[in-house]
Amino acid sequence: MALLTTVLQAVVTGLLVGGIYAAMAVGLSIIFGVMKVINVAHPAIALFCAYIAYTAFAMFGIDPVVSLVFSVPAALLIGAVMFRILVRPVLGGPPLISLLLLFGFANFLEGVMLLVWSGDPRSLTPFYSASSIQLGPVILSATRLMAFIVSCLVVAALAVFLGKSFTGKAIRATMQDRQAALLMGVNTDQVSMVAFLLGVGTTAVGGTVLGLVYAFYPALHLLWIGKIFCIVVLGGVGSVSGVLGGAAVLGVAESLTATFFPAVWAELVAYVLLLLTLWIRPAGLFGRTG
Amino acid sequence: MNARKWLFARIAIGLIAAGLTASVEGQSLGKKEIVFGGAVALTGPASFDGAYYKKGYELWVEEVNKRGGILGTPVKLILYDDKSNPNEAISRYEKLITVDKVDFLLSPWSSGIVAPVAAVGQKYNKLLVEGGGCAEPIFERGNKWIFSTMTAVDNQHSQNLFEWMQTLPADKRPKTATLTYHNSLWAQGCAKGVRTRAAASGVRLLLDEAYSPTMSDATPLVSKIKAANPDAILNCGYLSDGVLIARTLKEMRVNAKILWMSDGPPNRAWGSILGDVANYTLGTTHWEPGVPYTGAKALAALYKEKYHEDIYDKVALAWASLQVYEQAITAVKSLDQEKIRDYIRSHSFDLVVGPTRFAENGMPTISTLLDVQWVNGKRIVVWPKKDRVLHQPIDGQDIVYPKPATW
């Protein structure tokens, strides 16, 4: 019984952490799927949004989730500028160029955050910070639960948008075959911009959920880029549900490992999973092959 | 000559003499300026503490130049960003030595970066008086060019805690503990110290486990602590991981008589990030403004005036390393690395971190670590009651023990 409780706790915890991972990774996956651009500045923009939420909370006491009202437009604005100045001119070029440009932009954003908010660690601390809910034998962290719910809502909204709307279908068509979509009359340039904005817009959610759970500082983005890229590859590039699956698998695998083995092994699991996936299912656990 | 004229004459003679001495002294160092150079983490994961080293160095240079420099020679500072990366630090220090040709090296922050930088200094026979790393391996390599103002080594970090436990009546002492630690150079050393001291004081360790510096969830670790149900929860780590663990302890409703988290609670951001969760957490710091050492209170006031915020230990450690250089240069009246090194090794220094002498391996021979506890939003010194060097009382209070079960 005790063992069952421990397993249950580990699985639930892992799923909740998976929610944070999904919020951080889903935009990266869409952008890469449509444009084959690896947005390494993704976690840096997320942090920027976390700082916006922090400022709104510290100055006006606005709940971090409510402050998405400000941080999503801010992310969209950053995304639009990035797309115009950095991404569009090099679209279709060698991937290394956009990678370097975006890495440079990530460092620039880190510098801006250092200047504005200093290097001191911050955190979003609404009233439910560090509180929890007991469900039978399992304890749910309130902030992680909040993060999980918000992530699920966003991912679900994205899935509906991509699946049902005309623009969404155009995005998916462009993901599958850019050339064919163009021949069918899809304005792939416009679709690229919409997809880029959509992807960058989700970073606001990622940043907010990150800020609810962790102490954050401008350089934290460097620690996240590897992990979220791992999730995208795990789940299958360009697939929204794949990202959700990949994030859940990674979260649960890490949690189970840290529960039943030395905690340091948890990090290793991410990379072992990644290698195994690349070896056995190169298109990702939930991706379509071929 | 009337009295007034005589007074003017005396002042004039005095001024000329002072000017002569100053110019002679300026020439005696044979340089227009003394250049201090270093790299600290201004970006990257270590940047939040790196920024305080920068502030400490800049404040010192400003103050020294205000009083006319060292022996009349002004002081200049060259500071780079090591990006929290040991490789970047190595190349920056190579440049400082070979291209910028600085006179003296300043310390980067954190043991993991000080260790390779110390090796660079050693390669070029260049002195490094540092206040940024106190892990033992730095001092175990026979390096004759390093001295540290961090008046402690990693295994002393839990000294205060275990010493204080011995003052409790036997039936009140914690009998069991869990030990968790950040898997990095300094924290591993800290954990080693906890193990040794726990064994010596009869505290049984129910859990002894490392966690990754990039741990994204502490729930599994805290579940293990909860299952062990210890009297004392001991953690060797830094701020971010400490925040995650402390919050998870609250979420999982794990209470113990002691919650000691080494380097997290001394940080000025600990209380503002954790709010109520910080209450009654204990930690170990190198320095607090309330210590009875020369210049400590003045430094705290000066820092507050310049930066409009409260000082904390990293600034004092940076400041103290420069005090060693200044006191040695003034005594030796030369910038010769070897002469200054020999002087440092054989003399004692009056620093803001206490009167200090250095052992053969470069470590200070005294320990000035203090344990602090957060009580209602304030960081309060709780142990020791008297400092270990001058045996003078330190401003502080008693430890709140056992820690109230606040969650």
Interface residues (C-beta under 8 A of the other chain):
Chain A: T6 Q9 A10 T13 G14 V17 I20 N107 E110 G111 L114 S118 G119 D120 P121 R122 S123 T125 S129 A130 S131 S132 I139 S141 A142 V213 Y214 A215 Y217 P218 A219 L220 L222 L223 K227 G251 E254 S255 T257 A258 T259 P262 A263 V264 A266 E267
Chain B: L42 T43 G44 P45 S47 F48 G50 A51 S84 T180 N183 E209 A210 Y211 S212 T214 M215 S216 D217 T219 P220 L221 S223 K224 L239 S240 V243 L244 A246 R247 T248 K250 E251 M252 R253 R268 A269 I273 L274 G275 V277
